[in-house]
Amino acid sequence: MDAFYASVEQRDNPEYRGKALVVGGLPTGRGGVVATASYEARKFGIRSAMSSKQALQLCPHAIFIRPRFAAYKEASQKIREIFSRYTDLIEPLSLDEAYLDVTTDKLNIGSAIDIAKQIKQAIKDELQLTASAGISINKFVAKTASDINKPDGLTFIGPSAIAAFMEKLPVEKFFGVGKVTAQKMKGMGLHVGADLKNLAEDELIKHFGKVGRFYYQIVRGIDNREVQPHRETKSLAAEDTFEYDLTTQEEMEAELDKIALTVCNRLQHYQLKGRTITLKIKYSDFKQITRNQSFTTGLNDLETVCATAKRLLIASGIEDKKIRLLGISLSNFHEVAVKTKDEKPTDQLTLFDF
């Protein structure tokens, strides 16, 4: 979906249309973080997970509003219903994104491109929202394609075009390559897929660890992961490795705000409530620790997750510490929305990502 939270707000509130709208924490007080921003706001450089105070500096006339997750979940469920008209193989990634495997075409349309066009049009007609679709033969390429022509885009990358597409793709556009890894790659003279392709698999593993094997495959357009419509979720987590080591409590807590927002979005999408919150800390010397707290009832609200993570951080002893990674996970779920055994794998020919 295109700027999903902001688009729902602009649809439901005409006064926000055409305006620079930021959905997330308000910039007052200690401030919060941006969950999403309208395309009018993005023109000023505002991005998800940015601090709301920084967003206000970039665009002083921006409108800031708090998220309405109930409205986003309702829209997400309706989008899922549209998907299910075309295929039963749907793997939601979040409220606003999913993989669809249309090898089995319920309406016998016969074309993944036509299916994507029909889904996009149904979302526009029925929900007054726009979506962007990427169409290809596997998850990675479809996911990458979906981000190319936003908003309201549709990009098809067929088998014969994958090699050239991946070779020209900037490394920071590779799904799974974060800012820190992208910087490391560029420092090694690796700027586009063709540069990665010149390295042997063992060289990539040497420089990037086990994930180097994944890089070796995806730069060649190889991704054999199945679309998994039924998965029992045992934990949900998010983490971030920072461009520079964090040394102050203020910096650490600001990053925890962003990570907690990501985790809570996922929890609320899957309608999960965890009884155990775990904080992961990796120091500059790569030493790693975890701290956790359990509750008698399940929870998924941002305020409690943030406050608990910050308490665990302080209790871990952060004086004179340099932190390169923080992560938050919830487990020991109070309720699980879907508990179905995985279906048997099927041959997958065409997948696309919305």
GUTOR-300266 format. One record per residue (C-alpha): z, y, x. Coordinates in steps of 0.1 Angstrom, whole numbers, padded with zeros to 4 digits, always signed. Each point is the difference from the previous one (the first is absolute). Layout:
N
ZYX...
This chain:
354
+0000+0000+0000-0007+0036+0011+0032+0020+0007+0016-0022-0027+0033+0017-0008-0015+0035+0002-0030-0010-0021+0023-0014-0028+0020+0032+0001-0032+0022-0002-0013-0022-0029+0033+0003-0019+0006+0037+0008-0030+0022-0003+0018+0029+0017-0001-0021+0033-0038-0006-0001-0019+0017+0029+0033+0009+0017+0015-0011+0033+0025-0025-0014+0026-0019+0021+0019-0030-0015+0031-0010+0018+0032+0016+0012+0006+0037-0005-0001+0022+0031+0033+0017-0009+0033-0009+0018-0005-0027+0026-0033-0007-0016-0018-0033-0008-0033-0016+0008-0034+0001-0016-0009-0031-0021-0035+0012-0006-0020+0032-0003-0029+0011-0021-0034+0004+0018+0005+0038-0005+0032-0003+0021-0016-0023+0026-0024+0027+0009+0029+0018+0017+0009-0031+0020+0028-0014-0023+0003-0038+0003+0022-0028-0013+0033-0005+0018-0001+0036+0014+0032+0019-0005-0001+0023-0031+0012+0029+0021-0030-0004+0023-0023-0003-0030+0013+0033-0014-0007+0016+0034-0036-0012-0001-0005+0011-0036+0026+0026-0012-0015+0001-0035+0002-0038-0005+0017-0013-0031+0027-0026+0007+0012-0025-0026+0020-0032+0000-0016-0034-0007-0001-0015-0034-0002-0037+0009+0001-0012-0036-0033+0019-0007-0016-0014+0032+0011-0036-0008-0014+0003-0035-0034+0012+0014+0001-0027+0026+0005-0027-0026-0029+0013-0020-0022+0000+0031+0011-0036+0007-0011-0009-0036-0034+0014+0007-0002-0021+0032+0009-0031-0019-0031+0003-0022-0021-0008+0030+0021-0025+0022+0033-0017+0000+0002+0002+0038+0018+0033+0004+0024+0008+0029+0019+0033-0006+0010+0018+0031+0018+0029-0017-0001+0019-0032-0034+0015+0009-0018-0027+0020-0011-0036-0003-0024-0026+0014-0023-0017-0025-0019-0032+0007-0030-0002-0023-0015-0032+0012+0009-0013-0034-0016+0026-0023+0016-0002-0034-0027+0021-0017-0029-0016+0019-0012+0034+0012-0013-0015+0032+0005+0030+0023+0032+0012+0017-0015+0035+0002-0006+0001-0038+0035-0014-0006+0015+0028+0021-0021+0026-0018+0011-0013-0034+0037-0001+0011-0002+0036+0013-0016+0012-0032+0025-0018-0022+0029+0016+0019-0017+0034-0004-0007-0004-0037+0032-0016-0010+0026+0016+0023-0018+0032+0011+0007-0009+0036-0024-0007+0030+0000-0030+0023-0018-0007+0033-0013-0035+0007-0010-0018+0032-0021-0031-0003-0006-0026+0027+0005-0037+0009+0037+0002+0010+0032+0020-0004-0001+0020+0032-0036+0013-0004+0005+0007-0037+0032+0019+0006-0016+0021+0027-0030+0007-0022+0022+0012-0029+0012+0029+0021-0034+0013+0011-0013+0021-0029+0032+0011-0018+0004+0013-0026-0020-0019-0026-0018-0020+0026-0018-0033+0001-0010-0016+0034-0017-0033+0005-0001-0016+0034-0020-0032+0000+0001-0028+0025-0030+0014+0020+0016+0034+0003+0035-0010+0011-0006-0002+0037-0015+0035+0003+0026+0014-0023+0030-0014+0019-0015+0011+0034-0002+0036-0011+0034+0001-0018+0026+0022+0018+0030-0021+0011+0024+0021-0022-0020-0011-0030+0007-0037+0006+0025-0012-0026+0032-0010+0018-0005+0024+0029+0026+0027-0002+0002+0034+0018+0019-0014+0030-0024-0029+0005-0030+0022-0005+0013+0024+0027+0005-0029+0024-0035-0013-0007-0015+0034+0007+0020+0003+0032-0017-0032+0010-0034+0014-0008-0003-0019-0033-0013+0025-0026-0021-0021-0024-0005-0036-0010-0027-0005+0026+0026+0008+0028+0024-0026-0014-0028-0025-0003-0006+0002+0038+0035-0014+0006+0006-0038+0001+0026-0014-0024+0025-0007+0028-0003+0036+0012+0008+0013-0035+0030-0023-0002+0011+0011+0034+0000+0037-0010+0010-0002-0036+0019-0033-0004-0008-0026-0027-0017+0027-0022-0027+0001+0027-0014-0032-0014-0003+0017-0034-0018+0030+0016-0024-0024+0017-0009-0016-0033-0002+0031-0022-0022+0020+0024-0025-0029-0006+0005+0002-0038+0020-0032-0001+0028-0002-0026+0007-0033-0016+0030+0011-0021-0001-0012-0036+0006+0023-0029+0034-0012-0012+0007+0008-0037+0033-0018-0001+0025+0005+0027+0037-0004-0001+0014+0031+0017+0032-0007+0020+0003+0034+0017-0017+0034+0000+0000+0021+0031-0015+0031+0017+0003+0012+0036-0015+0026+0023-0004+0003+0038+0002+0036+0010-0023+0020+0023+0031+0011+0020+0036-0014+0001+0023+0015-0025+0032+0015+0015+0017+0019-0028+0016-0011-0032-0021+0025-0019-0032-0015+0013+0011-0035-0008+0011+0007-0035-0032+0019-0008-0020-0031+0011+0023-0023-0021-0008+0022-0030-0037-0008+0004+0005-0037+0006+0023-0003-0030-0025+0017-0022-0026-0026+0010+0024-0029-0007+0011+0013-0033-0035+0005-0012-0008-0036+0007+0032-0012-0016-0006+0019-0032-0036-0012-0001+0011-0037+0001+0030+0008-0022+0023-0014+0026+0036+0009+0007+0016-0011+0033+0037-0006+0005-0002+0002+0038-0013+0030+0020-0008-0006+0037-0006+0027+0026-0020-0009+0031+0003+0021+0031-0020-0004+0032+0011+0021+0030-0022+0015+0027+0009-0030+0023-0014-0023-0028+0035-0014-0008+0000-0007-0037+0029-0002-0025+0004-0003-0037+0028+0011-0023+0003-0009-0037+0021+0007-0031+0001-0021-0031+0008+0011-0036+0012-0019-0030-0030+0012-0021-0037+0004+0008-0013+0035+0007-0033+0017+0008+0007+0037-0004-0009+0023+0028+0033+0019+0002+0021-0032+0006-0025-0015+0025-0001+0033+0020+0037+0005+0000+0008-0036+0010-0026+0000+0028+0015+0032+0014+0035-0014-0002-0011-0031+0019-0017+0022+0026+0031+0020+0007+0022-0031+0001-0023-0016+0026+0009+0028+0025-0028+0023+0007+0016+0023+0025-0022+0004+0031-0024-0025-0014-0038+0002+0000-0017-0017-0029-0037-0011+0000+0000-0019-0033+0018+0000-0034-0004-0023-0029+0015-0007-0034-0002-0032-0020+0015-0012-0032+0006-0037-0008+0022-0022-0021-0019+0010-0031+0017+0005-0033-0032-0008-0019-0034-0011+0009-0029+0012-0021-0023-0030+0009+0011-0034+0011-0030-0022-0002-0012-0026+0024-0031+0010+0020-0032-0013-0014-0022-0022+0021-0022+0020+0023-0036+0006-0012-0031+0008+0019-0002+0038+0001-0034+0017+0004+0005+0036-0011+0032+0021-0001+0006+0036-0006+0029+0023+0003+0009+0028-0024
